[in-house]
Amino acid sequence: MTPTPPARGLALIGGGLALSFALAATAADWPTRPITFVVPSSPGGGTDIYARLLAEGVGKELKQTVVVENKPGASGNIGAAAAARATPDGYTFLVSATPAIAVNPYLYKNLPYDAEKDLAPVARGVDAPLVYVVPPGSRFKTLDDLLAAGKSEPGKLAFGSAGHGSPTFLGVKVMEEKTGAAFTHVPYKGMAPTMQDFLGGRLDFLQSDVASVLPHIKSGKAVPLAISSKSPLFPKVPVWTDKGLPDVPQSFSVMAPAGTPDAVIQKMSQTVVKAMQEPSVKQRLIEQGYLPVSDTPARFSQQLKAERAMWKSLIERNHITVE
């Protein structure tokens, strides 16, 4: 083996040190200009509400402007692809619900991005519990009542979702597999039209994220039967996972374009945790039905890997596709 000439060796060492110092300087100085949070959904939805609260908190912590940029379409794929293609310099992040980063890779055959290779986990900011609701006056008083009817009258009861492949559909699919119940699925283009038909009496029940249905629970137009995680908003509503029924992980998370310096990812992750725990931000998150999470990129990455495996298995077993 030919030894490296001294001059070349010194050049390589010098280049490596320069790169290390550059990355260290980047992390130390970052951010020096506004940061963009790409949200792959429309303004006013659950992800957007969370992203704007997060932007406010992160902006205060970093003493820098954080801009929320909505890029809706294709179940989150358009926004996720835009974030994945962004320059990995620490000034663009994806703030997304579960589908774009853990579900869509197994539903779509031709995604414009690779969720595992093109995006790096930063932080799981909040869990977003799901809740089963029925109209007021429903004959179902508990989730057990509903599931029993789904077994004794398969296909008779109808539920709506934000679309074929959405967590509000897949969550019910998980429950059907576990219990043997069977319901009729009515897909919509988002939760807004789903909720409209539910309030109009055309659906027997919904499994919804808390934020989408919360105003209707408060007004008495929707009655909660069970929730996926204990929530201070509904201290008396049973938690279905306590009964051994399957959890349906749903969260709002922060991802970075692959190649973003690790030091910047670590700093943003720590900033997200601090922002989520700031009393005024935390209170507003809880009021929306979100549960703040203290996470690290490593823990988030492990959880994301497990969630992807779960959704992949479910989707393949049931031959679910949207193309």
VMD Tcl script that draws the C-alpha trace (Angstrom):
set ca {
  {0.00 0.00 0.00}
  {1.49 3.35 -1.07}
  {1.73 5.82 1.86}
  {-0.05 9.12 1.54}
  {2.42 11.89 0.69}
  {2.86 14.23 3.70}
  {1.60 17.32 1.89}
  {-1.54 15.56 0.71}
  {-2.10 14.07 4.18}
  {-1.81 17.50 5.77}
  {-4.21 18.89 3.18}
  {-6.77 16.18 3.96}
  {-6.41 16.77 7.69}
  {-6.66 20.51 7.20}
  {-9.74 20.09 5.01}
  {-11.38 17.86 7.60}
  {-10.66 20.32 10.38}
  {-11.97 23.18 8.27}
  {-15.19 21.27 7.63}
  {-15.55 20.46 11.34}
  {-14.98 24.08 12.28}
  {-17.46 25.19 9.61}
  {-20.14 22.86 10.94}
  {-19.44 23.93 14.51}
  {-19.68 27.56 13.47}
  {-22.91 26.84 11.63}
  {-24.46 25.32 14.76}
  {-23.11 28.05 17.02}
  {-24.28 30.93 14.81}
  {-27.50 29.32 13.61}
  {-29.98 30.79 12.95}
  {-28.91 34.08 11.39}
  {-32.01 34.53 9.21}
  {-35.69 33.49 9.15}
  {-36.61 29.79 9.29}
  {-39.41 28.25 7.23}
  {-41.78 25.58 8.49}
  {-43.34 23.79 5.51}
  {-46.82 22.48 6.40}
  {-48.20 19.91 3.92}
  {-51.84 20.84 4.54}
  {-54.22 23.78 4.27}
  {-54.43 26.68 6.73}
  {-56.77 26.08 9.65}
  {-56.30 22.32 9.96}
  {-54.79 20.47 12.89}
  {-51.24 20.43 11.49}
  {-51.42 24.12 10.63}
  {-52.72 25.06 14.09}
  {-49.87 23.16 15.69}
  {-47.23 24.55 13.31}
  {-48.23 28.15 14.05}
  {-48.11 27.62 17.79}
  {-44.75 25.91 17.37}
  {-43.44 28.70 15.14}
  {-44.34 31.24 17.79}
  {-42.58 29.28 20.53}
  {-39.49 28.41 18.48}
  {-39.21 32.00 17.26}
  {-39.12 33.26 20.84}
  {-36.54 30.68 21.89}
  {-34.23 31.34 18.93}
  {-34.96 35.08 18.71}
  {-35.60 34.66 15.00}
  {-38.60 34.84 12.68}
  {-40.23 31.51 11.81}
  {-42.46 31.55 8.74}
  {-45.20 28.95 8.19}
  {-45.58 28.02 4.51}
  {-48.61 25.89 3.61}
  {-48.15 23.50 0.69}
  {-51.29 21.31 0.70}
  {-52.21 18.56 -1.72}
  {-51.94 14.83 -2.39}
  {-52.44 13.84 1.27}
  {-49.35 15.76 2.34}
  {-47.06 14.49 -0.39}
  {-46.59 17.86 -2.14}
  {-45.42 19.66 0.98}
  {-43.26 16.78 2.15}
  {-41.55 16.61 -1.24}
  {-40.90 20.36 -1.20}
  {-39.28 20.11 2.24}
  {-37.24 17.07 1.21}
  {-35.86 18.97 -1.80}
  {-34.97 22.08 0.21}
  {-31.35 23.03 0.83}
  {-30.25 21.18 4.00}
  {-28.86 24.28 5.71}
  {-31.10 24.42 8.78}
  {-33.51 27.02 7.42}
  {-36.27 24.74 6.15}
  {-38.13 22.12 8.19}
  {-41.20 19.99 7.59}
  {-43.94 20.14 10.25}
  {-46.18 17.19 9.48}
  {-48.83 14.85 10.79}
  {-48.16 11.11 10.69}
  {-49.32 10.26 7.11}
  {-46.65 12.05 5.08}
  {-43.76 10.53 7.03}
  {-45.03 7.12 8.16}
  {-48.10 6.04 6.17}
  {-47.99 7.42 2.62}
  {-44.78 5.56 1.67}
  {-46.82 2.34 1.76}
  {-50.00 3.71 0.17}
  {-48.49 5.38 -2.88}
  {-46.39 3.57 -5.45}
  {-44.75 6.69 -6.88}
  {-44.01 9.20 -4.14}
  {-41.99 12.27 -5.19}
  {-39.76 11.77 -2.14}
  {-38.34 8.98 0.01}
  {-39.56 9.54 3.56}
  {-36.71 7.51 5.08}
  {-33.81 8.72 2.93}
  {-34.81 12.32 2.14}
  {-36.01 13.46 5.57}
  {-34.24 13.35 8.93}
  {-36.15 13.09 12.24}
  {-35.86 16.17 14.48}
  {-38.59 15.96 17.13}
  {-42.01 14.54 17.80}
  {-43.63 17.68 19.16}
  {-47.08 16.54 20.27}
  {-49.23 13.46 20.35}
  {-52.68 14.00 18.86}
  {-55.12 11.58 20.50}
  {-58.00 10.15 18.50}
  {-61.53 9.95 19.84}
  {-64.62 7.93 18.86}
  {-67.73 10.10 18.72}
  {-71.40 9.45 17.98}
  {-74.30 11.86 17.43}
  {-76.38 12.91 20.44}
  {-79.22 10.46 20.96}
  {-77.22 7.55 19.54}
  {-78.12 4.12 20.88}
  {-74.41 3.55 21.54}
  {-73.34 4.71 24.99}
  {-69.91 3.07 25.08}
  {-67.27 1.94 22.60}
  {-68.07 -1.64 23.61}
  {-71.68 -1.06 22.48}
  {-70.47 0.20 19.11}
  {-68.04 -2.66 18.56}
  {-70.64 -5.23 19.58}
  {-73.02 -3.82 16.96}
  {-70.21 -3.93 14.41}
  {-69.90 -7.65 15.06}
  {-73.61 -8.53 15.22}
  {-74.57 -6.24 12.31}
  {-71.49 -6.25 10.04}
  {-71.45 -3.46 7.48}
  {-74.64 -1.83 8.72}
  {-73.05 1.10 10.53}
  {-71.28 3.82 8.51}
  {-68.33 5.97 9.49}
  {-66.56 8.72 7.60}
  {-62.89 9.59 7.30}
  {-60.58 12.20 5.82}
  {-59.89 9.81 2.95}
  {-58.95 6.28 2.02}
  {-55.64 5.71 3.77}
  {-56.00 8.54 6.30}
  {-55.39 7.81 10.02}
  {-59.11 8.35 10.64}
  {-59.75 5.41 8.28}
  {-56.77 3.23 9.16}
  {-57.50 3.61 12.87}
  {-60.93 2.03 12.43}
  {-59.35 -0.66 10.26}
  {-56.99 -1.53 13.12}
  {-59.97 -1.80 15.47}
  {-61.89 -4.01 13.03}
  {-58.93 -6.40 12.79}
  {-58.57 -6.60 16.55}
  {-62.25 -7.07 17.44}
  {-63.89 -8.70 14.41}
  {-66.28 -5.77 13.96}
  {-67.08 -4.59 10.42}
  {-68.25 -1.13 9.38}
  {-68.96 0.64 6.10}
  {-66.36 3.26 5.22}
  {-67.39 6.53 3.57}
  {-64.28 8.45 2.43}
  {-64.20 12.24 2.09}
  {-61.62 14.77 0.94}
  {-60.59 15.96 4.38}
  {-62.17 16.23 7.81}
  {-64.31 19.31 7.04}
  {-66.77 17.53 4.69}
  {-66.62 14.44 6.91}
  {-67.71 16.49 9.89}
  {-70.44 18.17 7.86}
  {-72.08 14.84 7.03}
  {-71.60 13.59 10.59}
  {-73.37 16.66 11.97}
  {-76.05 16.20 9.32}
  {-76.85 12.74 10.68}
  {-75.58 10.80 7.68}
  {-72.88 8.89 9.60}
  {-73.20 6.64 12.64}
  {-69.81 7.47 14.17}
  {-66.37 8.92 13.57}
  {-62.88 8.26 14.79}
  {-61.43 11.76 14.71}
  {-58.48 13.70 16.01}
  {-59.57 15.69 19.05}
  {-58.84 19.11 17.53}
  {-61.22 18.57 14.59}
  {-64.18 17.46 16.69}
  {-63.56 19.44 19.90}
  {-65.92 22.37 19.13}
  {-68.76 19.92 18.41}
  {-68.13 17.98 21.61}
  {-68.28 21.26 23.53}
  {-71.54 22.21 21.80}
  {-73.08 18.79 22.45}
  {-73.33 17.89 18.75}
  {-70.86 15.02 19.17}
  {-70.64 12.63 22.12}
  {-67.25 11.05 22.93}
  {-67.28 7.31 23.65}
  {-63.56 6.63 24.11}
  {-60.17 8.26 23.51}
  {-56.79 6.78 22.60}
  {-54.80 8.59 25.32}
  {-55.75 10.20 28.61}
  {-56.61 13.85 28.02}
  {-57.18 16.61 30.58}
  {-59.99 17.83 28.32}
  {-61.96 14.62 28.88}
  {-61.02 13.21 32.28}
  {-64.12 10.99 32.41}
  {-63.92 9.60 28.87}
  {-62.54 6.00 28.90}
  {-59.14 5.33 27.32}
  {-59.60 2.41 24.94}
  {-55.94 1.33 25.10}
  {-56.46 0.67 28.83}
  {-58.77 -2.16 27.74}
  {-56.15 -3.74 25.53}
  {-57.57 -2.30 22.32}
  {-54.95 -1.16 19.78}
  {-53.32 2.24 19.89}
  {-53.36 4.37 16.77}
  {-50.26 6.59 16.90}
  {-50.94 10.07 15.59}
  {-48.56 12.95 16.17}
  {-47.31 16.20 14.72}
  {-43.58 16.12 14.13}
  {-40.65 18.11 12.82}
  {-38.39 16.73 10.09}
  {-35.38 18.23 8.30}
  {-34.05 17.71 4.76}
  {-31.51 14.89 4.82}
  {-28.00 16.30 5.10}
  {-28.91 19.05 7.55}
  {-25.97 19.34 10.01}
  {-26.54 17.12 13.01}
  {-25.64 19.92 15.40}
  {-28.44 22.05 13.92}
  {-30.89 19.14 14.17}
  {-29.98 18.64 17.82}
  {-30.37 22.34 18.58}
  {-33.74 22.54 16.82}
  {-34.93 19.43 18.64}
  {-34.01 20.94 22.00}
  {-35.70 24.19 20.99}
  {-38.92 22.40 20.03}
  {-39.03 20.69 23.45}
  {-38.46 24.03 25.23}
  {-41.13 25.72 23.14}
  {-43.66 22.97 23.87}
  {-43.07 23.35 27.60}
  {-43.38 27.14 27.68}
  {-46.47 27.65 29.89}
  {-48.59 29.76 27.53}
  {-47.80 27.61 24.47}
  {-48.30 24.37 26.41}
  {-51.67 25.54 27.70}
  {-52.90 26.47 24.23}
  {-51.74 23.12 22.85}
  {-53.62 21.26 25.59}
  {-56.71 23.38 24.92}
  {-56.59 22.13 21.30}
  {-56.38 18.52 22.45}
  {-52.65 18.04 21.88}
  {-50.27 16.40 24.36}
  {-46.75 17.94 24.31}
  {-43.89 15.45 24.10}
  {-40.28 15.75 25.28}
  {-38.33 13.93 22.60}
  {-34.85 13.60 21.09}
  {-33.96 12.86 17.46}
  {-32.78 9.38 18.48}
  {-35.98 8.47 20.37}
  {-38.14 9.97 17.65}
  {-36.24 7.99 15.01}
  {-36.81 4.73 16.91}
  {-40.52 5.40 17.33}
  {-40.88 6.41 13.70}
  {-39.25 3.16 12.62}
  {-41.74 1.16 14.72}
  {-44.72 3.15 13.43}
  {-43.65 2.68 9.82}
  {-43.37 -1.06 10.33}
  {-46.85 -1.16 11.90}
  {-48.53 0.84 9.13}
  {-46.67 -1.05 6.39}
  {-47.86 -4.39 7.79}
  {-51.47 -3.20 8.17}
  {-51.61 -1.73 4.67}
  {-50.08 -4.81 3.04}
  {-52.30 -7.26 4.97}
  {-55.43 -5.42 3.87}
  {-54.23 -4.61 0.33}
  {-54.98 -0.92 0.86}
  {-53.95 1.46 -1.91}
  {-54.92 4.93 -3.10}
  {-53.56 4.56 -6.64}
}
mol new
graphics top color blue
foreach p $ca { graphics top sphere $p radius 0.5 }
foreach p [lrange $ca 0 end-1] q [lrange $ca 1 end] { graphics top cylinder $p $q radius 0.2 }
display resetview
